[in-house]
């Protein structure tokens, strides 16, 4: 009986960590691209144990060197911007050395085209000159690594989504999710490490077809928890 109770306790602790019931404070960074803000924000409001603030680019770049950055466990990027100063780059890299968790979503894959080091941080890039996109594609998101804490126990799910193709995905990333679609890269979500930071990129997230999708919501929530060190 005691053995069964121990196994039950371990199982509860695992699913609590994966599904985000621990407390996390995050900063959501947007700007440079139109989006459905109402439903996007509602998705984050639905995440139990996650509090969030918002910052809009280009002003958000100034936060990296400020004292206020210390209050956030994870930064979630849903922006698409190109301007960043050398001073802000240095502050961002220092943040990575300190282990700040990062989650990149959807069109943030196209930010900072001319900053080569950012490609290494994010693990991939949508090239504004050579990459392509297609709206309104019906895809099936499959789990690449069913043993990773972010994807463990999750099943494949269907979603109506914008796809990206001819993107750069660095060979050192760890694939999480993938699709089989002629208009898309196969790997559409991964984890990466830079400095002491845990990093996640998830390509889906164009509109409310993603924001209201239970499979996508769980991916985002679990990515935040994992990037935050749990």
C-alpha positions as CSV (number, residue, x, y, z in Angstrom):
1,X,0.0,0.0,0.0
2,X,2.8,2.4,0.8
3,X,4.5,1.6,-2.5
4,X,1.3,2.4,-4.4
5,X,0.9,5.7,-2.5
6,X,4.5,6.7,-3.3
7,X,4.0,6.0,-7.0
8,X,0.8,8.1,-6.9
9,X,2.6,11.0,-5.3
10,X,5.4,10.9,-7.9
11,X,2.8,10.8,-10.7
12,X,0.9,13.8,-9.2
13,X,4.1,15.8,-8.9
14,X,5.1,15.0,-12.5
15,X,1.8,16.1,-14.0
16,X,1.7,19.2,-11.8
17,X,5.1,20.3,-13.2
18,X,4.2,19.5,-16.8
19,X,0.8,21.2,-16.8
20,X,1.9,24.4,-15.2
21,X,0.2,24.3,-11.8
22,X,3.3,25.7,-10.2
23,X,3.6,29.5,-10.1
24,X,5.4,31.2,-13.0
25,X,5.7,34.9,-13.8
26,X,6.2,35.5,-17.5
27,X,6.6,38.5,-19.8
28,X,4.8,38.3,-23.2
29,X,6.6,40.4,-25.9
30,X,4.6,41.5,-28.9
31,X,4.9,44.1,-31.7
32,X,5.7,44.3,-35.4
33,X,2.9,42.0,-36.6
34,X,-0.9,42.2,-36.4
35,X,-2.6,39.5,-34.3
36,X,-5.8,38.6,-32.6
37,X,-4.9,40.0,-29.2
38,X,-8.2,39.2,-27.4
39,X,-8.0,35.5,-28.0
40,X,-4.2,35.4,-27.7
41,X,-4.5,36.9,-24.2
42,X,-7.4,34.7,-23.3
43,X,-5.2,31.7,-23.9
44,X,-2.7,32.9,-21.4
45,X,-5.4,33.8,-18.9
46,X,-6.5,30.1,-19.0
47,X,-3.2,28.8,-17.8
48,X,-3.4,27.9,-14.2
49,X,-0.4,29.0,-12.1
50,X,1.0,31.4,-14.8
51,X,0.9,35.2,-14.3
52,X,1.9,37.5,-17.1
53,X,2.7,41.1,-18.1
54,X,2.9,42.4,-21.6
55,X,5.6,44.5,-23.3
56,X,5.4,45.9,-26.9
57,X,8.4,46.3,-29.2
58,X,10.5,48.3,-29.8
59,X,10.3,49.4,-26.1
60,X,10.4,45.8,-24.9
61,X,14.1,45.7,-26.0
62,X,14.9,48.1,-23.2
63,X,13.7,45.7,-20.5
64,X,16.7,43.4,-20.9
65,X,19.0,45.7,-19.1
66,X,16.5,46.9,-16.5
67,X,16.0,45.7,-12.9
68,X,12.5,44.6,-13.7
69,X,13.7,41.7,-15.8
70,X,14.5,39.7,-12.7
71,X,10.9,39.2,-11.7
72,X,10.2,37.1,-14.8
73,X,10.9,33.4,-15.0
74,X,10.3,33.2,-18.8
75,X,10.0,35.6,-21.7
76,X,7.4,34.6,-24.4
77,X,8.0,36.1,-27.8
78,X,5.2,36.8,-30.3
79,X,6.8,39.7,-32.0
80,X,8.4,40.3,-35.4
81,X,11.0,43.1,-35.2
82,X,14.4,43.9,-36.6
83,X,15.8,46.8,-34.7
84,X,18.0,46.1,-31.7
85,X,21.0,48.1,-30.5
86,X,24.4,46.7,-29.7
87,X,23.8,47.6,-26.0
88,X,20.5,45.7,-26.0
89,X,22.2,42.7,-27.7
90,X,24.7,42.6,-24.9
91,X,22.0,42.8,-22.2
92,X,20.1,40.0,-24.0
93,X,23.2,37.7,-24.0
94,X,23.9,38.5,-20.4
95,X,20.3,37.4,-19.7
96,X,21.0,34.1,-21.4
97,X,24.1,33.5,-19.3
98,X,22.0,34.0,-16.2
99,X,19.5,31.3,-17.4
100,X,16.4,33.2,-18.4
101,X,13.8,30.9,-20.0
102,X,12.6,31.8,-23.5
103,X,9.6,30.6,-25.5
104,X,9.3,31.8,-29.2
105,X,6.0,31.5,-31.0
106,X,5.1,31.6,-34.6
107,X,6.2,34.7,-36.5
108,X,8.9,35.5,-33.9
109,X,11.0,33.1,-36.1
110,X,11.5,36.1,-38.4
111,X,12.8,38.6,-35.9
112,X,16.4,40.1,-35.9
113,X,17.3,38.9,-39.4
114,X,20.7,40.5,-39.3
115,X,21.8,39.3,-35.9
116,X,23.5,36.0,-36.5
117,X,23.9,35.2,-32.8
118,X,20.2,35.3,-32.4
119,X,19.9,32.5,-34.9
120,X,22.0,30.4,-32.6
121,X,19.8,31.4,-29.6
122,X,16.5,30.6,-31.2
123,X,17.7,27.6,-33.2
124,X,16.2,28.6,-36.5
125,X,15.1,31.5,-38.7
126,X,12.4,32.4,-41.2
127,X,14.3,34.3,-43.9
128,X,12.2,37.3,-45.1
129,X,13.7,37.0,-48.6
130,X,13.7,33.3,-49.2
131,X,11.2,31.6,-46.8
132,X,7.6,31.2,-47.8
133,X,4.2,30.9,-45.9
134,X,0.7,29.6,-46.7
135,X,-2.4,30.6,-44.9
136,X,-5.3,28.3,-43.9
137,X,-3.6,24.9,-44.1
138,X,-5.1,21.8,-42.4
139,X,-2.3,20.0,-40.7
140,X,-1.8,17.2,-38.2
141,X,0.8,18.1,-35.6
142,X,2.7,14.9,-34.6
143,X,4.9,14.4,-31.5
144,X,8.6,14.0,-32.4
145,X,9.8,13.1,-28.9
146,X,7.1,11.5,-26.7
147,X,9.5,11.3,-23.8
148,X,10.3,15.0,-23.4
149,X,8.6,16.7,-20.4
150,X,6.9,19.1,-22.8
151,X,5.3,16.5,-25.0
152,X,5.1,13.4,-22.8
153,X,1.6,12.0,-22.8
154,X,0.4,14.4,-25.6
155,X,-1.2,13.0,-28.7
156,X,-1.2,14.2,-32.3
157,X,-3.8,16.9,-33.0
158,X,-5.3,18.6,-36.0
159,X,-5.2,22.4,-36.5
160,X,-6.0,24.9,-39.2
161,X,-2.8,26.9,-39.4
162,X,-0.4,29.0,-41.4
163,X,2.7,27.0,-42.5
164,X,6.3,28.1,-43.1
165,X,8.6,26.6,-45.7
166,X,12.3,27.0,-46.7
167,X,13.2,28.0,-43.1
168,X,16.5,27.4,-41.5
169,X,16.5,24.9,-38.6
170,X,19.8,24.4,-36.9
171,X,21.0,20.7,-36.7
172,X,21.7,21.0,-32.9
173,X,18.1,21.6,-31.8
174,X,16.0,18.9,-30.2
175,X,12.8,18.3,-32.2
176,X,9.5,18.3,-30.3
177,X,6.7,18.4,-33.0
178,X,6.6,17.8,-36.7
179,X,4.2,17.7,-39.7
180,X,4.1,16.1,-43.1
181,X,3.0,18.8,-45.5
182,X,4.4,19.9,-48.8
183,X,4.2,23.6,-47.8
184,X,6.1,23.3,-44.6
185,X,9.3,22.3,-43.0
186,X,9.0,18.9,-41.3
187,X,10.2,20.0,-37.9
188,X,8.0,22.8,-36.6
189,X,8.9,22.9,-32.9
190,X,12.0,22.3,-30.9
191,X,14.0,23.0,-27.8
192,X,17.4,24.6,-27.7
193,X,20.0,25.6,-25.1
194,X,22.1,28.8,-25.1
195,X,24.2,29.8,-22.1
196,X,22.3,28.6,-19.1
197,X,18.9,29.2,-20.7
198,X,16.3,26.8,-21.8
199,X,14.6,27.8,-25.1
200,X,11.6,26.5,-27.0
201,X,10.2,27.4,-30.5
202,X,6.7,26.5,-31.6
203,X,5.8,27.4,-35.2
204,X,1.9,27.2,-34.9
205,X,0.1,30.2,-33.4
206,X,-1.3,32.2,-36.3
207,X,-4.8,33.0,-35.0
208,X,-7.6,31.7,-32.8
209,X,-7.6,28.3,-34.6
210,X,-4.4,27.8,-32.6
211,X,-5.2,29.8,-29.5
212,X,-8.4,27.9,-28.9
213,X,-6.9,24.5,-29.7
214,X,-6.5,22.3,-26.6
215,X,-3.4,20.5,-28.0
216,X,-1.7,23.8,-28.8
217,X,-2.6,25.3,-25.5
218,X,-1.0,22.4,-23.6
219,X,2.2,22.7,-25.7
220,X,2.5,26.4,-24.9
221,X,1.8,26.0,-21.2
222,X,4.2,23.1,-20.9
223,X,6.9,25.0,-22.8
224,X,6.6,27.8,-20.4
225,X,7.0,25.5,-17.4
226,X,9.9,23.7,-18.9
227,X,11.7,26.8,-20.0
228,X,11.2,28.2,-16.5
229,X,13.3,25.3,-15.2
230,X,10.6,22.8,-14.0
